[in-house]
Amino acid sequence: MYQRHIRLLLLFLFASLLSRATAQQIDLSKAQIFVNTTDKNLTLRSVEVLQQEVEKRSGIKLLISKKLPKAGNVIIISAEKDIDKLPQNYRTALAALAPTNAEGLKIWSDKKSNSVIVAGKDTRGILYGVGRLLRSMEISTGNLTLPDNLVLSTSPRYPMRGHQLGYRPKTNAYDAFPIERFDQYIRDLALFGANTIEIVPPRTDDDATSKHMKVPPAQMIVEQSRICKSYGLDVSIWYPNMGKDYVNADSIKKELQERELVFASLPKLNSVFVPAGDPGELEPDVLFAWLEKEAGVLQKYHPNAKIWVSPQVFRPTQKWFDSFFEHANKEYPWFGGVVFGPWVKIPVYKIRELLKPNIPIRHYPDITHNYSSQYPVPHWDLAYAMTLGRESINPRPFDEKAIHNALDQFGIGSVSYSEGTNDDVNKFVWSDQDWNPETPVMETLRDYSRLFFGPKYTETGAQGLVALERNWKGELITNDGVETTFMQWQTLEKDAPKKLLQNPRFQMALIRAYFDNYTRRRLIYETELERSAREILESAPKTGSATAIAKARETLERAWKQQILPDYQQKCQDLADSLFKSIGAQLTMKKHGAMSGRGNFIDLINMPLNDSPWFLDQLARIEKLTSETEKISEINQMLRRTDPGPGGFYDHFGDAESWYRVVPGVGLEKDPGSLESPRIGFGVGLVGEEWVDEIQATGFKGQITPRSWMKQAKTLYDQPLKIKYDNLDPKATYRIKISYTGRFRSRMKMTTDDDLTIHDFIQTGHQPTFEFNVPKQANADGSITFIWNCGEGERGSQVTEIWLIKQ
């Protein structure tokens, strides 16, 4: 196994060296910049971007020439409309390229004259042309080269391409950004084609401030708007309705006064995105009446700005949607369009059918969360969910392309939902896909690695990021690739210069490689400890309950009393400290000031990965019994909790082994948000709690629960959940035992495909397990499909375990 991993690493490094050796390059280290336009509104900061990004990576300061050097050795920056001012060879070369549209660009390199020209259709085209140039260059200390065959003409497919960078405490890093870091981050995103940055107002569903903030929120959004204006980018603001009353005249006046202060302060504002809920849920009649008043204030300061709205509510009814789309189709002059984002119940293709053709849809994809989200990691291993949590560093390049390309045709582009730097790679992939959905993921990752890690790491960095995504595929305990990924990143770490080792983007990938491998090794270790404890308890009738319980407890407690790989754990802690110092990444609550459930995955690094919490709780209970016979009986029942008896069936629908019974629906390829398909859910749930930040063995009224209750099959809203059983005994009678656990507290009804009722609507969330008789006629053909439906306005159906017990 070890030798195979070494061979893979050698092939990995050889491929990178070979690709660099065969490329023919133009040396631009002594080139000058010639700007072929006198209109500063066309270039804005594009030339500055080129100079600064080259200098910081190479130490080379590209000087600006007032005249086009006759000897070549030049980088020409031009607007397409000014190309006719250039010599014939440049005009001829660019004229031969495909025409461009708004924001498009052309690049042509010429080895003969050792020069390259970047021509933009407009102001943004010039900026994006500079971005493509920087992405294509190999820049290192004292060196600046470019492929001699770089010929490119490209225009964006979609007009809206952006990301939300909310300066608020809830985010896992943005609230620690100083103004200069926002400037650089916005610039980085623009280099990959982003044209919109979404900010958030000072008042949201969050705390008013955080200890990390360098300037007050009201000042920072002004700076963010100013930065975007300086690059020629659009500005959107996500502005939820946080007021208590949008009918009362005095309340409305107060809300409008706040909007006026915010809108008037922003140097640039192109749109306002108002979610209909999460937070600020309003009935559509009240919502749209309020938005018309808000639009009056908005357009007083930004006459061309529009208001966009999402039909985003937690417990929607058909009446609510009917009213919403009636208003959306009235074509109010201030109305920009509809936003499709998290917790929108209706699939985007149906929204497109419900809207008039001329009313646009903007995607608001959740690229930042791993579960309990719009696009969760499919069939994510529970060990990852418990440790990495909902908001970890999460490069998912191929997943993001698949999600984007399944739905992109229904909108005009997107502005992603982000909660910090954890989704950094995903942002760049999404921008490239909004530019051109045919862009190969590897092209984006190579550009990302070349630009941000350095040309030496173009291939190794790109492949390393892909490997991190593969770490999350399948069952963790059998995924040997996690070890290979770890060795790849260890090799990069060993050979990397100090500057790269201190690079936050490199560190984010490296901490995941260490964390994933540590988690897998710990899962293997703790699984073996549980197996040993089970064997010890099986011998209780011979050794006596007291001896068996004591030995089993000692075995399970080794997980934290005799921890493995302390150096891996320390490495993760050190990288977390460094990321906090460099970019304000908050990976722990106590040390780094993170909010619970907001990227603090280092806090969860030693979360128990076996069933020890439940075992130890049960053993403590059993010890208190007075009868040895009763103790032995209870130990036996604990060990055989999942036994359905002779001829019976047991399934846990968080396990891959049982998922085949779940009827797939549309499927994730066409329905990545699983609005018409089942998905995996996480969490046991607590009575009276809508949200629990951590996935752990605690549920209902606080009792310790089995590990299996933390993962279940579920559907969203009123989409039926269907589970099919074949090969049953058609002559038998069955009793069904069901565990209903999970985040939702839905009222559910259970029927069969023969329209037989197993149980009518019951309120789940107060007790985990129910038992019912299965009508004998339901099994007449040896097959049953069980169906669960929610009442209107519920969040969804959830099923964790089923025992079919033969009577």
Sequence and secondary structure as in RCSB ss.txt:
>XXXX:A:sequence
MYQRHIRLLLLFLFASLLSRATAQQIDLSKAQIFVNTTDKNLTLRSVEVLQQEVEKRSGIKLLISKKLPKAGNVI
IISAEKDIDKLPQNYRTALAALAPTNAEGLKIWSDKKSNSVIVAGKDTRGILYGVGRLLRSMEISTGNLTLPDNL
VLSTSPRYPMRGHQLGYRPKTNAYDAFPIERFDQYIRDLALFGANTIEIVPPRTDDDATSKHMKVPPAQMIVEQS
RICKSYGLDVSIWYPNMGKDYVNADSIKKELQERELVFASLPKLNSVFVPAGDPGELEPDVLFAWLEKEAGVLQK
YHPNAKIWVSPQVFRPTQKWFDSFFEHANKEYPWFGGVVFGPWVKIPVYKIRELLKPNIPIRHYPDITHNYSSQY
PVPHWDLAYAMTLGRESINPRPFDEKAIHNALDQFGIGSVSYSEGTNDDVNKFVWSDQDWNPETPVMETLRDYSR
LFFGPKYTETGAQGLVALERNWKGELITNDGVETTFMQWQTLEKDAPKKLLQNPRFQMALIRAYFDNYTRRRLIY
ETELERSAREILESAPKTGSATAIAKARETLERAWKQQILPDYQQKCQDLADSLFKSIGAQLTMKKHGAMSGRGN
FIDLINMPLNDSPWFLDQLARIEKLTSETEKISEINQMLRRTDPGPGGFYDHFGDAESWYRVVPGVGLEKDPGSL
ESPRIGFGVGLVGEEWVDEIQATGFKGQITPRSWMKQAKTLYDQPLKIKYDNLDPKATYRIKISYTGRFRSRMKM
TTDDDLTIHDFIQTGHQPTFEFNVPKQANADGSITFIWNCGEGERGSQVTEIWLIKQ
>XXXX:A:secstr
 HHHHHHHHHHHHHHHHHHHHH  EEE TT EEEE    HHHHTTHHHHHHHHHHHHHS    EESS  TT  EE
EEEEGGGGGGS HHHHHHHHTS    TT EEEEEETTTTEEEEEESSHHHHHHHHHHHHHHSEEETTEEEEETT 
EEEE  SSSEEEEE   STTSSSGGG  HHHHHHHHHHHHHTT  EEEE  S SSS S  TT SS HHHHHHHHH
HHHHHHT EEEEE     S SSSHHHHHHHHHHHHHHHHH S   EEEEESSSS    HHHHHHHHHHHHHHHHH
HSTT EEEEE   SS  HHHHHHHHHHHTT  TTEEEEEE TT  S HHHHHHHS TTS EEE  B S SSSSSS
  TT  HHHHHHT TTS    HHHHHHHHHHHGGGSSEEEEB  SGGGHHHHHHHHHHHH TT  HHHHHHHHHH
HHT GGGHHHHHHHHHHHHHTTSS GGG THHHHHHHHHHHHHHH  HHHHT HHHHHHHHHHHHHHHHHHHHHH
HHHHHHHHHHHHHTHHHH HHHHHHHHHHHHHHHHHS S HHHHHHHHHHHHHHHHHH     STTT   TTSS 
GGGGTT   SSHHHHHHHHHHHHT S HHHHHHHHHHHHTTT   TT EEEETTSHHHHTTB  TT TTT TT S
SS EEEE   BTT S  SS  SEEBTTEE  GGGGEEEEEETT  EEEEE S  TT  EEEEEE  SS   EEEE
EETTS EEEEEEE SS SEEEEE  GGGGTTS EEEEEEE TT  EEEE EEEEEE 
